Amino acid sequence: MEILLWLVPSAVVTVVAMCWVSWLGREGRGEVDRDVAAQRFARALQKDSGVRYAARPAQRDRSTGIAVRPSRAPRSGTDRDRRAS
């Protein structure tokens, strides 16, 4: 138990720092008037964002490294006359 006593000073400093920061942080959070917030929101919506989107470049056919033969047109009437048995 005595070996854990070295943790006490750091725990006390940590708790004091947390309390101090929470106390300082509450003063900086004043409420904004609803009308002022609504006016700011309306101004932000009316602004022209000026964002222009570039056209997508044309998609090129990427090679996969696999050779594919072009499909052939069916032969004259002989394929149609054959039936699987």
C-alpha positions in Angstrom: 0.0 0.0 0.0 2.9 2.4 0.8 4.2 1.9 -2.7 1.0 3.6 -4.1 1.5 6.7 -2.1 3.6 8.3 -4.8 0.4 8.5 -6.9 -1.4 10.8 -4.4 0.4 14.0 -5.5 -0.3 13.5 -9.2 -3.9 12.5 -8.5 -4.4 15.7 -6.4 -2.8 17.9 -9.1 -5.0 16.3 -11.8 -8.2 16.8 -9.8 -7.4 20.4 -9.1 -6.5 21.1 -12.8 -9.8 19.5 -13.9 -11.8 21.7 -11.5 -9.9 24.8 -12.5 -10.4 24.2 -16.2 -14.1 23.5 -15.8 -14.6 26.7 -13.8 -12.8 28.8 -16.4 -14.6 27.2 -19.2 -18.1 28.0 -18.0 -17.6 31.8 -18.1 -16.7 31.8 -21.8 -20.0 30.2 -22.8 -22.5 33.0 -22.9 -25.8 32.4 -24.5 -26.4 34.0 -28.0 -29.7 35.8 -28.5 -32.0 33.7 -30.7 -32.7 36.7 -33.0 -29.0 37.3 -33.5 -28.4 33.6 -34.2 -31.3 33.5 -36.7 -29.9 36.6 -38.5 -26.4 35.1 -38.7 -27.9 31.9 -40.0 -30.0 33.7 -42.7 -26.9 35.7 -43.8 -24.9 32.5 -44.1 -27.6 30.8 -46.2 -27.9 33.8 -48.5 -24.1 34.0 -49.3 -23.0 32.8 -52.6 -20.5 30.1 -51.7 -18.6 30.5 -54.9 -17.7 26.9 -55.1 -17.3 25.7 -58.6 -17.0 22.1 -59.4 -14.6 21.0 -62.1 -15.9 18.6 -64.8 -14.9 15.1 -64.3 -12.2 13.9 -66.7 -13.3 11.4 -69.3 -13.0 7.9 -68.0 -10.4 6.0 -69.9 -10.5 2.2 -70.3 -8.0 0.9 -67.8 -6.1 -2.2 -68.7 -6.5 -5.1 -66.3 -3.6 -7.0 -67.8 -5.9 -9.8 -69.0 -6.1 -10.3 -72.8 -9.8 -10.5 -73.9 -10.6 -11.6 -77.5 -13.3 -9.5 -79.2 -16.6 -11.3 -79.5 -17.3 -12.8 -82.9 -20.5 -12.6 -84.8 -22.4 -15.9 -85.0 -21.7 -18.0 -88.1 -24.3 -18.3 -90.8 -27.3 -20.5 -90.1 -25.2 -23.5 -89.0 -25.2 -22.6 -85.3 -28.9 -22.0 -85.2 -29.7 -25.4 -86.6 -27.7 -27.3 -84.0 -29.4 -28.2 -80.8 -28.0 -29.5 -77.6 -29.0 -33.1 -76.9 
